[in-house]
Amino acid sequence: MSLQRHYATTLPSRFTAPLAPRTPTAPKLVALNEPLARMLGLDPDWLRGPEGIALLGGGLRPDGEASVAMAYSGHQFGHFNPTLGDGRAMLVGEATDAAGRLFDIHLKGSGPTPFSRRGDGRAALGPVLREYVVSEAMAALGIPTTRALAALTTGDVVLREIALPGAVIARVALSHIRVGTFEYAAATGEKENIRALADYAIDRLYPALRTEEAPYLGLLRAVMERQARLVAQWMLVGFVHGVMNTDNTSIAGETIDFGPCAFLDEYDPGKVFSSIDEYGRYAFGRQADITLWNLARLAEAILPLLDADPQVAVQKAQGVLEGFDAVFGRAHLSGWREKLGLTVPIEGDAALITRFLDAMHKGRADFTLACRRLGDAAGSGDFEPFLALFDGDEAIRAWVSDWQARLAREDVSPAVRHQAMQRVNPRVIPRNHRIEAMIDAAVQGDYAPFETMMQVLARPFDDGTDGLDAAPVDAERVRATYCGT
C-alpha cells in the first residue's frame, strides 16, 4: 500500500511536527469502513491485518516515514490561541481515489504530540464512536463531511471523570486545513508562509483558481461559498455543531471535528447542547452568523496576499464576505422549498417557511418528525399524526391551510410530492439518546446497538420499523454533550 506525504513535504516545516509511531497496548478493530477504504485504493484485508492495525491505531506507515501533527491556531469561543495544533491527533498521510483526488488519513486519539498542552492526547471510546456514527450519518444525508475509515480500541485506559476504555478513530478528509491554519501562518509574521499555505490550498482544493487574475481573492470566495452552503445544509437537518471555533472550520467546506455535536429534537433556534458553551455562542440559530465571523478571520489572515495597500485589501475582502448572506440565503430557502414540497419559487415562500419554524418552536414539535410527517400528509391527506406533534394546534392548523393553498398553485400530484419530500426529509437521524445508549452498551462490550445504528443511518430516507426514528421520552432526553478531551 502506498501513502503520500504531500502536506508534510510540500509546506514549510513549521506547519508540522514529526511524530514517532504509537504502539497501543492491545489494539482491536471495532469497525472498518470497507467501501470508503476501497474508494481510496486501500485493501480492507490488509487494513485488518497486523500492518493495517499498526497504521490505523498508531500511525506506523509501511514505508517507515514519519506521520506528523499539524500546526494551527484558533479563535476558541472568540478568544485567540496562537498555538493549538493536533494535540491528540496525527496526519498519517494521503491516499488517492480513482479520480486522482488526495484524501487525508488522520488519526484522532493517537496520543500526545508537541501540541498537547499537558493533555494525554488520548480519546475514550465514547467520543470515537460518536464521531464515527455522526460523520457517516452526515455523509448518508448528503452533507459534506469528514468520513470515518476505522475505529479501534487501544487496550489502554483513559482517565476522564472516570476510567474509560481508550480508542482511536481514523478519519478521512479532502483536507484538514482549517481557518486556524491560516491564522497560524499569519501569526508567524512571514508573508511567505501565508502564500505557501494559500498556494497549497488552491492547488489541492481549488485548482481552477490558478487561471484567475486574483487567485487568493478567489480562494476566499470559494471557501465562503462552500461554508455558506454547508451551514445551510446543517440547518436543514437540525444539526448543531457545538464548537464552531476557527480551528474547527474547514477550508474544504466539510463538517469537521465532531465533539459536543447533536441534532435537534424539538425545534429551538436557541438550542445549545455543548456543556462548555455557557453563553450560547454556537447555538443552532447562530451558526450562519458564526460561520461568517470565522470567515472574517480567514480574510484577516490572507489580507497581505489580496493587495499591497492594506485598505484596498480590506475592501476586497469585505466585498467577498458581503456575499455570504446571499449564498446562505439561497441555499437555505431552496432547501426549505424542497422540504415543504414547493417546486416553483413564488414570492411569499420565505414568510411561509418562517411561520412553519415559528409554529414548530412554539408548539415544541420535533424537528425531524414534523418534516417527515408533513411529507406523509402531503401524500395521504391525513394530517393528524403531524398535528399530534404540536402543543396547541391553532397556529399550525392555520399554517397547514395556507400551505395547502400554496401547493394548489402548482400542478404536482400528491404521490409525486410525497416522494419528493421524503427524499429530503430523513426518517432517521443520529438521535442523541440513541447515541448515548449505544455508547453505554459499547463500553460494556456490546457493539450490537452501534452496528444497528450504522446499518439504519446508512439509508436515512427509507421507511422502516426499527424504532430509531422515535423522539426521546423525557427521561431519555440529552441536555448536554461533551467534547471528550
Buried (B, 14 or more C-beta within 10 A) or exposed (E): BEBBBBBBEBBEEEBBBBBEBBEBEEBEBBBBBBEBBEBBEBEBEBBBEEBBBBBBBBBBBBEEBBBBBBBBBBBBBEEEBEEBBBBBBBBBBBBBBEEEBBBBBBBBBBBBBBBBEEEBBBBBBBBBBBBBBBBBBBBBBEBBBBBBBBBBBBBBEBEBEEEBBBBBBBBBBBBBBBBBBBBBBBBBEBEEBBBBBBBBBBEBBBEEBEEBEBBBBBBBBBBBBBBBBBBBBBBBBBBBBBBBBBBBBBBBBBBBBBBBBBBBBBBBBEBBBBEBBEEEBBBBBBBBBBBBBBBBBBBBBBBBBBBEEEEEBBEBBEEBBEEBEEBBBEBBBBBBBBBBBBEEEEEEBBEBBEBBBBBBBBBBBBBBBBBBBBBBBBBEEEBEBBBEBBEEBEBBEEBBEBBEEBBEEEEBEBEEBBBBBBEBBBBBBBBBBBBBBBBEBBBEEEBEBBBBBBEBBBEBBEEEEEEBBBBBEEEBEBEEBBBBB
